[in-house]
Amino acid sequence: MLETISPMGGNEPLPAYLARQKDADGAAAIVLALARALPPLADRVSAEALRGEPGAVVGINKSGDEQKALDAEAHDLMIDVLRRAGVRQVLSEEAEEVIHLNAEGRFDVAIDPIDGSGNIGVGAPLGMLFSILPAAEGGFLRCGRAVVAAGYASFGHSTDIGFSLGEGVTIAVFDRSVGDFRVTRERLRLSPSTRSVAYNASNERHWPEGLQRYVRDLLAGREGPRGKDFNMRWLAAAVGDLHRILLKGGAFMYPADGRPGYARGHLRLVYEAVPVAFLMEQAGGLATNGRTPILDLVPDELHAKTPLLFGAAEEIETLCAYLAADPAQL
């Protein structure tokens, strides 16, 4: 399903791989700094309650979500890493305002230090999302097309980092035998079609009719108007579904709905949706809010929310057609 080009046989150490990339802006050094911070964070995740209570609620973040102890710990770690990497300023899900680090820094970084916080403590997928922008006036209230690099981390049975410097998507896996990441996949390409869709079925009754009709047609399978059977996947962490879709193909949707507070979606535009969208487009997929490509959106506030649909291009186009046919779509 996926085309993979890996001229080095999938074993090249990540530092060497990044050193030979075309990276006139210098964003690769930030990717490497974040990668080197992941193994200790992965160890903390795997230790779970053996080292305190990572799922203990320690506050409420700007978006109104519970802030867990691991969220705060990961935030502090990444701010320190990005300060030492020379980043100008950071927008984190775990901080209400922009954090200023190095006035002369050449880059700004938007980051969700722990994505999927609801999964803390139960062994389900967790990860991290980030995007890198050239330092410029406007800070993080810029169109997503300003991003020059983006990536994610996945903490599962392996520790993985996926990223793009604007020339395709690369995935590297942490090799504990040598203490470094090794590139396993390069220039990933998504199949334009899929039989796998990820969504939270418990919210279906709150969706616009066009989207409910889309799901009914999925569930009708080969006997229905789509003419094929579909599988449903939902990992309760956007980064987990992103990682799976890059590796296996598929589509994901977290739309706006009729519940109070969800009219603009729930995922954060700047540090969740934009990194996902950058990676999707680099892999030949699509990412949209249902009407507009995510990377064409300009946030009106730092922690702005958005609907997010991403994955296989043909399936996302089909999904958007269902939404467009519903005049009452959200």
C-alpha positions as a Markdown table, in Angstrom:
| # | Residue | x | y | z |
|---|---|---|---|---|
| 1 | Met | 0.0 | 0.0 | 0.0 |
| 2 | Leu | 2.8 | 2.4 | 0.8 |
| 3 | Glu | 5.8 | 3.2 | -1.4 |
| 4 | Thr | 9.0 | 3.4 | 0.6 |
| 5 | Ile | 12.3 | 4.6 | -0.7 |
| 6 | Ser | 15.2 | 3.9 | 1.6 |
| 7 | Pro | 18.6 | 4.1 | -0.2 |
| 8 | Met | 20.5 | 3.4 | 3.0 |
| 9 | Gly | 18.7 | 0.1 | 3.7 |
| 10 | Gly | 16.7 | 1.5 | 6.6 |
| 11 | Asn | 19.6 | 1.5 | 9.1 |
| 12 | Glu | 21.2 | 4.9 | 8.8 |
| 13 | Pro | 21.6 | 6.7 | 12.1 |
| 14 | Leu | 19.3 | 9.7 | 12.4 |
| 15 | Pro | 22.1 | 12.3 | 13.0 |
| 16 | Ala | 23.9 | 11.2 | 9.8 |
| 17 | Tyr | 20.7 | 11.2 | 7.9 |
| 18 | Leu | 19.8 | 14.7 | 8.9 |
| 19 | Ala | 23.3 | 15.9 | 8.2 |
| 20 | Arg | 23.0 | 15.1 | 4.5 |
| 21 | Gln | 19.5 | 16.6 | 4.0 |
| 22 | Lys | 18.9 | 19.7 | 2.0 |
| 23 | Asp | 18.1 | 22.0 | 4.9 |
| 24 | Ala | 19.0 | 25.6 | 4.1 |
| 25 | Asp | 16.9 | 26.9 | 7.0 |
| 26 | Gly | 18.6 | 24.8 | 9.6 |
| 27 | Ala | 15.4 | 23.2 | 11.0 |
| 28 | Ala | 17.0 | 19.8 | 11.0 |
| 29 | Ala | 19.0 | 20.7 | 14.2 |
| 30 | Ile | 15.8 | 21.3 | 16.0 |
| 31 | Val | 14.4 | 18.0 | 14.9 |
| 32 | Leu | 17.5 | 16.2 | 16.1 |
| 33 | Ala | 17.4 | 18.0 | 19.5 |
| 34 | Leu | 13.8 | 16.9 | 20.0 |
| 35 | Ala | 14.6 | 13.4 | 18.9 |
| 36 | Arg | 17.4 | 13.1 | 21.5 |
| 37 | Ala | 14.9 | 14.2 | 24.2 |
| 38 | Leu | 12.5 | 11.4 | 23.4 |
| 39 | Pro | 14.2 | 8.3 | 24.9 |
| 40 | Pro | 14.1 | 9.6 | 28.5 |
| 41 | Leu | 10.6 | 10.7 | 28.0 |
| 42 | Ala | 9.7 | 7.2 | 26.6 |
| 43 | Asp | 11.3 | 5.7 | 29.7 |
| 44 | Arg | 9.1 | 7.9 | 31.9 |
| 45 | Val | 6.0 | 6.8 | 30.0 |
| 46 | Ser | 6.9 | 3.1 | 30.2 |
| 47 | Ala | 7.6 | 3.4 | 34.0 |
| 48 | Glu | 4.0 | 4.5 | 34.5 |
| 49 | Ala | 3.1 | 4.3 | 38.3 |
| 50 | Leu | 6.5 | 2.9 | 39.2 |
| 51 | Arg | 7.7 | 6.6 | 39.3 |
| 52 | Gly | 4.8 | 8.6 | 40.8 |
| 53 | Glu | 1.4 | 9.2 | 39.3 |
| 54 | Pro | 1.8 | 10.4 | 35.7 |
| 55 | Gly | -2.0 | 10.6 | 35.2 |
| 56 | Ala | -2.6 | 12.8 | 38.3 |
| 57 | Val | -4.5 | 16.0 | 37.4 |
| 58 | Val | -2.3 | 19.0 | 38.2 |
| 59 | Gly | -4.3 | 21.7 | 36.5 |
| 60 | Ile | -6.5 | 22.8 | 33.5 |
| 61 | Asn | -4.9 | 24.0 | 30.3 |
| 62 | Lys | -5.9 | 26.9 | 28.1 |
| 63 | Ser | -8.1 | 24.7 | 26.0 |
| 64 | Gly | -10.1 | 23.5 | 29.1 |
| 65 | Asp | -8.6 | 20.0 | 29.2 |
| 66 | Glu | -7.2 | 18.5 | 32.3 |
| 67 | Gln | -3.5 | 18.8 | 32.6 |
| 68 | Lys | -1.8 | 15.6 | 33.8 |
| 69 | Ala | 1.5 | 15.4 | 35.7 |
| 70 | Leu | 3.1 | 13.8 | 32.6 |
| 71 | Asp | 1.9 | 16.7 | 30.4 |
| 72 | Ala | 3.6 | 19.2 | 32.7 |
| 73 | Glu | 6.8 | 17.1 | 33.0 |
| 74 | Ala | 7.0 | 16.7 | 29.2 |
| 75 | His | 6.4 | 20.4 | 28.7 |
| 76 | Asp | 9.2 | 21.4 | 31.1 |
| 77 | Leu | 11.6 | 18.9 | 29.3 |
| 78 | Met | 10.8 | 20.2 | 25.8 |
| 79 | Ile | 11.1 | 23.9 | 26.8 |
| 80 | Asp | 14.5 | 23.2 | 28.2 |
| 81 | Val | 15.5 | 21.3 | 25.0 |
| 82 | Leu | 14.2 | 24.0 | 22.7 |
| 83 | Arg | 15.9 | 26.8 | 24.8 |
| 84 | Arg | 19.3 | 25.0 | 24.4 |
| 85 | Ala | 18.5 | 24.5 | 20.6 |
| 86 | Gly | 18.4 | 28.3 | 20.2 |
| 87 | Val | 14.6 | 28.5 | 19.4 |
| 88 | Arg | 13.2 | 32.0 | 19.6 |
| 89 | Gln | 9.8 | 31.2 | 21.2 |
| 90 | Val | 7.5 | 28.3 | 21.8 |
| 91 | Leu | 3.8 | 27.9 | 21.9 |
| 92 | Ser | 2.8 | 24.8 | 24.0 |
| 93 | Glu | -0.5 | 23.3 | 24.7 |
| 94 | Glu | 0.5 | 23.4 | 28.3 |
| 95 | Ala | 1.1 | 27.1 | 28.5 |
| 96 | Glu | -1.4 | 29.9 | 28.1 |
| 97 | Glu | 0.9 | 32.4 | 26.5 |
| 98 | Val | 3.9 | 32.2 | 24.2 |
| 99 | Ile | 7.2 | 31.3 | 26.0 |
| 100 | His | 10.1 | 33.6 | 24.9 |
| 101 | Leu | 13.5 | 31.8 | 25.0 |
| 102 | Asn | 16.2 | 33.4 | 22.7 |
| 103 | Ala | 15.6 | 36.8 | 21.3 |
| 104 | Glu | 17.9 | 36.2 | 18.4 |
| 105 | Gly | 16.6 | 32.7 | 17.6 |
| 106 | Arg | 15.9 | 31.9 | 14.0 |
| 107 | Phe | 12.9 | 29.6 | 14.6 |
| 108 | Asp | 9.6 | 29.4 | 16.5 |
| 109 | Val | 8.2 | 26.0 | 17.6 |
| 110 | Ala | 4.6 | 25.0 | 18.3 |
| 111 | Ile | 4.3 | 21.8 | 20.3 |
| 112 | Asp | 1.9 | 19.5 | 22.0 |
| 113 | Pro | 4.4 | 17.8 | 24.4 |
| 114 | Ile | 2.0 | 14.9 | 25.2 |
| 115 | Asp | -0.8 | 14.1 | 22.7 |
| 116 | Gly | -3.4 | 11.7 | 23.9 |
| 117 | Ser | -3.3 | 12.5 | 27.6 |
| 118 | Gly | -6.5 | 10.6 | 28.2 |
| 119 | Asn | -4.4 | 7.5 | 27.6 |
| 120 | Ile | -1.8 | 8.1 | 30.3 |
| 121 | Gly | -1.5 | 5.2 | 32.6 |
| 122 | Val | -3.4 | 2.6 | 30.6 |
| 123 | Gly | -0.7 | 1.6 | 28.0 |
| 124 | Ala | -2.6 | 3.1 | 25.0 |
| 125 | Pro | -0.9 | 5.3 | 22.4 |
| 126 | Leu | 0.8 | 8.6 | 23.5 |
| 127 | Gly | 2.9 | 10.9 | 21.4 |
| 128 | Met | 4.1 | 14.4 | 20.7 |
| 129 | Leu | 3.4 | 16.8 | 17.8 |
| 130 | Phe | 5.4 | 19.8 | 16.7 |
| 131 | Ser | 5.9 | 22.3 | 13.9 |
| 132 | Ile | 8.7 | 24.7 | 13.1 |
| 133 | Leu | 8.3 | 28.2 | 11.6 |
| 134 | Pro | 10.9 | 30.7 | 10.7 |
| 135 | Ala | 11.0 | 33.5 | 13.2 |
| 136 | Ala | 8.9 | 36.4 | 11.8 |
| 137 | Glu | 6.5 | 39.0 | 12.8 |
| 138 | Gly | 3.1 | 37.5 | 13.5 |
| 139 | Gly | 4.6 | 34.7 | 15.6 |
| 140 | Phe | 2.2 | 31.7 | 15.6 |
| 141 | Leu | -0.8 | 33.6 | 14.2 |
| 142 | Arg | 0.3 | 32.9 | 10.7 |
| 143 | Cys | -1.0 | 30.7 | 7.8 |
| 144 | Gly | 0.1 | 27.1 | 8.1 |
| 145 | Arg | 2.0 | 27.4 | 4.8 |
| 146 | Ala | 4.7 | 29.3 | 6.8 |
| 147 | Val | 5.8 | 26.0 | 8.4 |
| 148 | Val | 9.1 | 24.7 | 7.2 |
| 149 | Ala | 9.2 | 21.4 | 9.1 |
| 150 | Ala | 7.0 | 19.3 | 11.3 |
| 151 | Gly | 6.9 | 16.0 | 13.1 |
| 152 | Tyr | 5.7 | 13.7 | 15.8 |
| 153 | Ala | 6.8 | 11.2 | 18.3 |
| 154 | Ser | 5.0 | 7.9 | 19.0 |
| 155 | Phe | 5.4 | 6.1 | 22.3 |
| 156 | Gly | 4.3 | 2.5 | 21.9 |
| 157 | His | 6.1 | -0.9 | 21.8 |
| 158 | Ser | 8.8 | 1.2 | 20.0 |
| 159 | Thr | 9.8 | 4.8 | 20.2 |
| 160 | Asp | 9.4 | 6.4 | 16.8 |
| 161 | Ile | 9.9 | 9.9 | 15.4 |
| 162 | Gly | 8.3 | 10.9 | 12.1 |
| 163 | Phe | 9.2 | 14.2 | 10.5 |
| 164 | Ser | 9.4 | 16.2 | 7.3 |
| 165 | Leu | 11.8 | 19.0 | 6.3 |
| 166 | Gly | 9.6 | 19.7 | 3.3 |
| 167 | Glu | 10.8 | 16.9 | 1.0 |
| 168 | Gly | 8.7 | 13.9 | 2.1 |
| 169 | Val | 8.1 | 12.1 | 5.3 |
| 170 | Thr | 10.8 | 10.1 | 7.2 |
| 171 | Ile | 10.4 | 7.8 | 10.1 |
| 172 | Ala | 13.1 | 6.7 | 12.5 |
| 173 | Val | 13.0 | 4.1 | 15.3 |
| 174 | Phe | 15.0 | 4.3 | 18.5 |
| 175 | Asp | 17.5 | 1.4 | 18.6 |
| 176 | Arg | 18.3 | 0.7 | 22.3 |
| 177 | Ser | 21.2 | -1.5 | 21.3 |
| 178 | Val | 23.1 | 1.5 | 20.0 |
| 179 | Gly | 21.3 | 4.3 | 21.9 |
| 180 | Asp | 20.3 | 6.2 | 18.8 |
| 181 | Phe | 17.5 | 6.5 | 16.3 |
| 182 | Arg | 17.8 | 4.7 | 12.9 |
| 183 | Val | 15.9 | 5.6 | 9.8 |
| 184 | Thr | 13.5 | 2.9 | 8.8 |
| 185 | Arg | 11.3 | 4.6 | 6.2 |
| 186 | Glu | 11.9 | 7.5 | 3.9 |
| 187 | Arg | 9.6 | 9.4 | 1.5 |
| 188 | Leu | 6.5 | 7.7 | 2.6 |
| 189 | Arg | 3.6 | 7.8 | 0.2 |
| 190 | Leu | 0.0 | 7.2 | 1.2 |
| 191 | Ser | -2.3 | 5.1 | -1.0 |
| 192 | Pro | -5.0 | 7.5 | -2.3 |
| 193 | Ser | -7.8 | 5.0 | -1.3 |
| 194 | Thr | -8.5 | 3.1 | 1.9 |
| 195 | Arg | -10.9 | 0.7 | 3.6 |
| 196 | Ser | -10.0 | 2.0 | 7.1 |
| 197 | Val | -11.5 | 5.0 | 8.8 |
| 198 | Ala | -10.8 | 6.3 | 12.4 |
| 199 | Tyr | -13.6 | 8.2 | 14.3 |
| 200 | Asn | -15.3 | 8.4 | 17.6 |
| 201 | Ala | -18.6 | 6.7 | 17.0 |
| 202 | Ser | -20.1 | 7.9 | 20.3 |
| 203 | Asn | -20.3 | 11.4 | 18.9 |
| 204 | Glu | -22.1 | 10.5 | 15.7 |
| 205 | Arg | -25.5 | 11.6 | 16.8 |
| 206 | His | -24.2 | 15.2 | 17.2 |
| 207 | Trp | -22.8 | 15.4 | 13.6 |
| 208 | Pro | -24.4 | 17.2 | 10.7 |
| 209 | Glu | -26.6 | 15.0 | 8.5 |
| 210 | Gly | -24.1 | 14.8 | 5.6 |
| 211 | Leu | -21.5 | 13.3 | 7.9 |
| 212 | Gln | -24.0 | 10.9 | 9.4 |
| 213 | Arg | -24.9 | 9.8 | 5.9 |
| 214 | Tyr | -21.2 | 9.2 | 5.1 |
| 215 | Val | -20.9 | 6.8 | 8.1 |
| 216 | Arg | -24.2 | 5.0 | 7.2 |
| 217 | Asp | -22.8 | 4.4 | 3.8 |
| 218 | Leu | -19.5 | 3.1 | 5.3 |
| 219 | Leu | -21.3 | 0.7 | 7.5 |
| 220 | Ala | -23.5 | -0.6 | 4.6 |
| 221 | Gly | -20.3 | -2.1 | 3.2 |
| 222 | Arg | -20.1 | -3.8 | -0.1 |
| 223 | Glu | -23.9 | -3.9 | -0.4 |
| 224 | Gly | -24.2 | -0.1 | 0.1 |
| 225 | Pro | -23.4 | 2.8 | -2.2 |
| 226 | Arg | -19.6 | 2.6 | -1.5 |
| 227 | Gly | -19.4 | -0.9 | -2.8 |
| 228 | Lys | -16.8 | -2.1 | -0.3 |
| 229 | Asp | -16.4 | -3.1 | 3.3 |
| 230 | Phe | -14.6 | -0.7 | 5.7 |
| 231 | Asn | -12.8 | -1.2 | 9.1 |
| 232 | Met | -13.2 | 1.3 | 11.9 |
| 233 | Arg | -10.2 | 2.3 | 14.0 |
| 234 | Trp | -10.1 | 4.8 | 16.9 |
| 235 | Leu | -7.0 | 5.1 | 19.2 |
| 236 | Ala | -8.2 | 8.1 | 21.2 |
| 237 | Ala | -4.9 | 10.0 | 20.3 |
| 238 | Ala | -4.5 | 11.8 | 17.0 |
| 239 | Val | -0.8 | 11.1 | 17.0 |
| 240 | Gly | -1.5 | 7.4 | 17.3 |
| 241 | Asp | -3.8 | 7.4 | 14.3 |
| 242 | Leu | -1.4 | 9.6 | 12.4 |
| 243 | His | 1.4 | 7.1 | 12.9 |
| 244 | Arg | -0.8 | 4.2 | 12.0 |
| 245 | Ile | -2.1 | 5.9 | 8.9 |
| 246 | Leu | 1.4 | 6.8 | 7.7 |
| 247 | Leu | 2.4 | 3.2 | 8.1 |
| 248 | Lys | -0.8 | 1.4 | 7.0 |
| 249 | Gly | -2.9 | 3.9 | 5.2 |
| 250 | Gly | -6.4 | 5.1 | 6.2 |
| 251 | Ala | -8.4 | 8.2 | 7.1 |
| 252 | Phe | -9.2 | 10.0 | 10.3 |
| 253 | Met | -12.0 | 12.4 | 11.3 |
| 254 | Tyr | -12.6 | 14.6 | 14.3 |
| 255 | Pro | -15.3 | 17.0 | 13.0 |
| 256 | Ala | -17.1 | 19.8 | 14.6 |
| 257 | Asp | -20.4 | 18.8 | 16.1 |
| 258 | Gly | -23.5 | 20.1 | 17.9 |
| 259 | Arg | -22.3 | 19.7 | 21.5 |
| 260 | Pro | -21.6 | 22.9 | 23.5 |
| 261 | Gly | -18.0 | 24.0 | 22.9 |
| 262 | Tyr | -17.5 | 21.8 | 19.8 |
| 263 | Ala | -18.9 | 24.0 | 17.0 |
| 264 | Arg | -15.3 | 24.8 | 16.0 |
| 265 | Gly | -14.0 | 21.3 | 16.5 |
| 266 | His | -11.8 | 20.2 | 19.4 |
| 267 | Leu | -8.2 | 19.7 | 18.1 |
| 268 | Arg | -5.9 | 22.7 | 18.4 |
| 269 | Leu | -5.0 | 24.2 | 15.0 |
| 270 | Val | -1.5 | 25.5 | 15.6 |
| 271 | Tyr | 0.2 | 22.6 | 17.4 |
| 272 | Glu | -2.0 | 19.6 | 16.5 |
| 273 | Ala | -3.7 | 20.0 | 13.2 |
| 274 | Val | -1.0 | 22.0 | 11.4 |
| 275 | Pro | 1.8 | 19.4 | 12.0 |
| 276 | Val | -0.5 | 16.6 | 11.0 |
| 277 | Ala | -1.5 | 18.5 | 7.8 |
| 278 | Phe | 2.1 | 19.3 | 6.9 |
| 279 | Leu | 3.0 | 15.6 | 7.2 |
| 280 | Met | -0.1 | 14.4 | 5.3 |
| 281 | Glu | 0.6 | 16.7 | 2.3 |
| 282 | Gln | 4.2 | 15.6 | 2.3 |
| 283 | Ala | 3.0 | 12.0 | 2.1 |
| 284 | Gly | 0.5 | 12.6 | -0.7 |
| 285 | Gly | -2.5 | 12.7 | 1.6 |
| 286 | Leu | -5.0 | 15.5 | 2.5 |
| 287 | Ala | -5.9 | 17.4 | 5.7 |
| 288 | Thr | -8.8 | 19.7 | 5.9 |
| 289 | Asn | -11.4 | 21.2 | 8.2 |
| 290 | Gly | -14.1 | 19.9 | 5.8 |
| 291 | Arg | -14.0 | 23.0 | 3.6 |
| 292 | Thr | -10.5 | 24.4 | 3.6 |
| 293 | Pro | -7.0 | 22.8 | 3.7 |
| 294 | Ile | -5.7 | 23.0 | 7.2 |
| 295 | Leu | -2.5 | 24.6 | 6.0 |
| 296 | Asp | -4.4 | 27.5 | 4.4 |
| 297 | Leu | -6.1 | 28.5 | 7.7 |
| 298 | Val | -4.9 | 31.4 | 9.8 |
| 299 | Pro | -5.5 | 31.1 | 13.5 |
| 300 | Asp | -7.4 | 33.9 | 15.2 |
| 301 | Glu | -6.0 | 33.0 | 18.6 |
| 302 | Leu | -3.0 | 31.0 | 19.9 |
| 303 | His | -5.1 | 28.0 | 21.1 |
| 304 | Ala | -7.7 | 28.1 | 18.3 |
| 305 | Lys | -9.6 | 24.9 | 17.6 |
| 306 | Thr | -10.5 | 23.3 | 14.3 |
| 307 | Pro | -12.3 | 20.2 | 12.9 |
| 308 | Leu | -9.7 | 17.9 | 11.4 |
| 309 | Leu | -10.1 | 15.3 | 8.6 |
| 310 | Phe | -6.9 | 13.7 | 7.2 |
| 311 | Gly | -5.5 | 10.7 | 5.4 |
| 312 | Ala | -6.0 | 9.0 | 2.0 |
| 313 | Ala | -6.7 | 11.7 | -0.6 |
| 314 | Glu | -9.6 | 10.0 | -2.3 |
| 315 | Glu | -11.4 | 9.2 | 0.9 |
| 316 | Ile | -11.0 | 12.7 | 2.3 |
| 317 | Glu | -12.3 | 14.1 | -0.9 |
| 318 | Thr | -15.3 | 11.7 | -0.7 |
| 319 | Leu | -15.9 | 12.7 | 2.9 |
| 320 | Cys | -15.8 | 16.4 | 2.0 |
| 321 | Ala | -18.3 | 15.8 | -0.8 |
| 322 | Tyr | -20.8 | 14.3 | 1.7 |
| 323 | Leu | -20.3 | 17.4 | 3.9 |
| 324 | Ala | -20.7 | 19.8 | 1.0 |
| 325 | Ala | -24.0 | 18.2 | 0.1 |
| 326 | Asp | -25.5 | 19.0 | 3.5 |
| 327 | Pro | -26.5 | 22.7 | 3.7 |
| 328 | Ala | -26.6 | 22.6 | 7.5 |
| 329 | Gln | -23.0 | 21.3 | 7.8 |
| 330 | Leu | -21.1 | 22.6 | 10.8 |
